[in-house]
């Protein structure tokens, strides 16, 4: 008896495979949505918790605006596609062909695109009944049926998202460093990069392509103006680029041939009856590129946007934090120096020993409280006193030197000040010299206390793993005491001379 597998078994197996594929696809979409939602929440939290003062916000307008733009991009599900290439390669023409209308500026002048230009692309609303471009061969097959279907339906992985096309200045234009910086900045934000060439690659193009490839973004190399080459030459150029030029950078699937603005020969009859052949702009051969772009977006969709946006947001945030800390550091240094001079000036004018020490302590405490407000660290007056005590104990030698100077020099200063009327003012000169020396020593100590406090607060009110003594020792060893002392004395003499006057 002949045995056979029932047809229903093979059908069931096929149904199972389809169900499995559908389940996997559904899971991937759910995961993409979760990733996207997580990226939105993270960016919202980042923008909402920047912890900036009014002064810091004024100095970080550009970075804050960039973060806001990224959040808006995520909220609107905006996918950005940026085109790069040398002048004359047809970047603008390629983008115009994708959009279906002349949105981007083109022309014969060198460097028509001086700044980045943008336009929205709605591939779903375009007619896709055009025949595929005549660029395919056995080596570059046309998209299959499933890829064609991508054009006919709303892409589930990107939904109603916006697709924004960005045109950039030529990478070889005048003032190239600025243009290249702009191109690389756009590349950081873009989700997909198009690198346009129009023949065999130059060294400049290869270098630029390598730099952009290092960004890690999905990329397509677009060989434009293929209508200008006979079939054999066209395929020879394609193979040379594929097998030699970009073999280490791109796969064959990432290379597309197009004719964004082809010239076609048309027979035209003149008024006298003669037939002439003229060259006119023909229908763009751009369909393969459209399919490649939409295939990438269909495959990676929201996950691509979420990942790219968060990578760029992380870089922006790092720059913003560094800039914020630089602004705070500058402000902290101004606060410290103002406290140092105030402390030195008051001590220089005060002849009473006990009052000298109390005044120095009050100025230090006020400085610590002011710095704590700058760094957004809540601190009471008692907390500031305790921090000052800990710093003073860790400073060791300098703290003791200041105390001895205050006690010893204050006594001498008091004697000289009291004897001034008796000596007819002769003792005022040495009084001022002693006062400036005493005040300068106290000022150096105050400067060290300020720098230590600043480091402690900038680290989130923490001494870190090393502990306070190690932090204090490291900061004190980095101070140029002689230079600080000289600067304090200079400012004191200038202020005291005004008082005397």
Protein Blocks (a to p, Z undefined) as FASTA:
>chain_A
ZZdddfklmmmmmmmmmmmmmmmmmmmmmmmmmmmmmmmmmmmmmmmmnopafklmmmmm
mmmmmmmmmmmmmmnopacdddeddehilmmmmmmmmnopafbccdfbehkblbdcdddd
dfklpcckbccdfkbcfklccddfklmmmmmpccfklomaccdddddddfkbghklmmmm
mmmmmmmmpmbdcdddebdcdfklmmmmmmmmmnopacddddehklmpcfklmmmmmmmm
mmmmmmmmpcfklpccddfbacdddddddfkopacdddddddddfklmmmmmmmmmmmnm
mmmmmmmmmmmmmmmmmmmmmmmmmmmmmmmmmmmmmmmmmmmmmmmmpmbfklmmmmmm
mmmmmmmmmmmmmnopacdfklmmmmmmmmmmmnmmmmmmmmmmmmmmmmmmmmmmmmmm
mnnommmmmmmmmmmmmmmmmmmmmmmmmmmmmmmmmnoopgbjnommlmmmmmmmmpcf
klmmmmmmmmmmmmmmmmmZZ
